[in-house]
Amino acid sequence: MIADQQLSDHFSLYELTQTTQADLQELNRTLTDELIEKGRQLAKNDDPLQGLECARALVIAAGGTCLFTNSAYRCPKVNGGSPGSSSTSQHVSFEAFDGHVPNQTIDETFLILLTAARAGKFKFGQLIIESADRGYKSADGTEAISRWVHFSLIGTLNPAHVGQVMKATWNAGAAKFDYVRIDQIKFA
């Protein structure tokens, strides 16, 4: 397992490699130099309009407090143990991020990033608002639906998918996400 290190001003390697699959945490932090460099690109991309630092600046400018990581890098075994994850997920290549802003709704965060992209201030591979009923309970015992924003780098994504804006809802019966394409932004 590699030691923690800062990948950018506001994002560390351990933050971007955390997993709720505790038995696989050490494996998820066994990274090659190439993967660590990809993590740096996710955190602070050579293109200043891509990556986590750009997204963080946008949500903070809109009144957010921080960009909280739910998931970024997932080794193949962690990815395979994440319900609904695709075998071609950009999380496996350290090119994708799932997260939220604690003092904003997911809809607000999604709209901030989408509006910035349409104004030429943010670029992404895919931007997806996701929700899933994973069996979590709220403090009052009611069902809690998990919601988050996913975005990826353009990176290794199939060019036909670059700029896709989607909504994904967990389909428990099919054990997969159902995607609805909302838009596709063409980046210069």
QUILINKA-V146986 format. One record per residue. N is the residue number from 0. PSI is psi as a letter, one per 20 degrees, with the letter a starting at -180 (* if undefined). OMEGA is omega as a letter, one per 20 degrees, with the letter a starting at -180 (* if undefined). NEAR is the number of other C-alpha atoms within 10 Angstrom. Layout:
((N | PSI | OMEGA | NEAR) (N | PSI | OMEGA | NEAR))
This chain:
((0 | p | a | 10) (1 | q | r | 14) (2 | q | r | 8) (3 | q | r | 12) (4 | q | r | 12) (5 | p | r | 13) (6 | h | r | 21) (7 | a | a | 17) (8 | h | a | 9) (9 | j | a | 14) (10 | p | a | 21) (11 | r | r | 16) (12 | g | a | 21) (13 | h | r | 18) (14 | g | a | 19) (15 | i | r | 24) (16 | j | r | 25) (17 | q | r | 20) (18 | q | r | 23) (19 | i | r | 11) (20 | n | a | 12) (21 | h | a | 11) (22 | i | a | 10) (23 | j | a | 16) (24 | g | a | 18) (25 | g | r | 14) (26 | h | a | 17) (27 | i | r | 23) (28 | j | r | 22) (29 | n | a | 14) (30 | q | r | 16) (31 | r | r | 10) (32 | h | r | 8) (33 | g | r | 11) (34 | h | r | 16) (35 | g | r | 19) (36 | h | r | 14) (37 | h | r | 20) (38 | h | r | 26) (39 | g | r | 22) (40 | h | r | 21) (41 | g | a | 27) (42 | g | a | 29) (43 | n | a | 22) (44 | q | r | 18) (45 | h | r | 11) (46 | o | a | 11) (47 | i | r | 13) (48 | j | r | 18) (49 | r | r | 24) (50 | r | a | 27) (51 | h | r | 26) (52 | h | r | 19) (53 | g | r | 19) (54 | g | r | 25) (55 | g | a | 20) (56 | h | r | 15) (57 | g | a | 19) (58 | h | r | 23) (59 | h | r | 13) (60 | h | r | 11) (61 | j | r | 13) (62 | j | r | 12) (63 | r | a | 19) (64 | h | a | 15) (65 | r | r | 17) (66 | o | a | 23) (67 | p | a | 16) (68 | p | r | 19) (69 | g | a | 18) (70 | q | r | 19) (71 | e | r | 28) (72 | p | r | 31) (73 | o | r | 28) (74 | r | a | 22) (75 | h | a | 17) (76 | g | r | 13) (77 | g | a | 21) (78 | g | r | 20) (79 | h | r | 14) (80 | j | r | 13) (81 | o | a | 14) (82 | p | r | 14) (83 | i | a | 17) (84 | q | a | 15) (85 | q | r | 14) (86 | i | r | 11) (87 | j | a | 11) (88 | p | r | 16) (89 | i | r | 23) (90 | h | a | 23) (91 | h | r | 20) (92 | j | r | 19) (93 | l | a | 27) (94 | j | a | 27) (95 | q | a | 28) (96 | p | r | 26) (97 | p | r | 23) (98 | a | a | 18) (99 | r | r | 24) (100 | o | a | 21) (101 | h | a | 13) (102 | j | r | 13) (103 | q | r | 16) (104 | r | r | 14) (105 | h | r | 19) (106 | g | r | 13) (107 | g | a | 16) (108 | g | r | 25) (109 | g | a | 23) (110 | h | r | 14) (111 | g | a | 17) (112 | g | r | 23) (113 | g | r | 21) (114 | g | r | 13) (115 | g | r | 17) (116 | g | r | 20) (117 | h | r | 14) (118 | j | r | 9) (119 | k | a | 14) (120 | j | a | 16) (121 | p | r | 21) (122 | q | a | 29) (123 | r | r | 25) (124 | f | r | 26) (125 | q | r | 21) (126 | o | a | 28) (127 | p | r | 23) (128 | p | a | 21) (129 | q | r | 21) (130 | q | a | 18) (131 | q | r | 20) (132 | o | a | 15) (133 | j | r | 13) (134 | j | r | 11) (135 | q | r | 13) (136 | q | r | 13) (137 | r | r | 10) (138 | h | a | 8) (139 | j | r | 7) (140 | i | r | 8) (141 | r | r | 10) (142 | p | r | 13) (143 | p | r | 15) (144 | p | r | 14) (145 | p | r | 14) (146 | q | r | 19) (147 | r | r | 22) (148 | p | r | 23) (149 | p | r | 22) (150 | q | a | 28) (151 | r | r | 28) (152 | q | r | 25) (153 | g | r | 20) (154 | c | a | 18) (155 | j | a | 12) (156 | q | r | 17) (157 | p | a | 9) (158 | h | r | 10) (159 | i | a | 9) (160 | i | a | 13) (161 | p | r | 22) (162 | j | r | 22) (163 | p | r | 18) (164 | p | a | 22) (165 | r | r | 19) (166 | p | r | 18) (167 | p | r | 19) (168 | p | a | 17) (169 | p | r | 20) (170 | n | a | 15) (171 | h | a | 14) (172 | h | a | 6) (173 | i | a | 9) (174 | l | r | 11) (175 | r | r | 16) (176 | q | r | 19) (177 | p | a | 15) (178 | p | r | 16) (179 | p | r | 12) (180 | p | a | 11) (181 | h | a | 11) (182 | r | r | 13) (183 | p | a | 16) (184 | p | r | 18) (185 | p | r | 12) (186 | q | r | 13) (187 | * | * | 5))
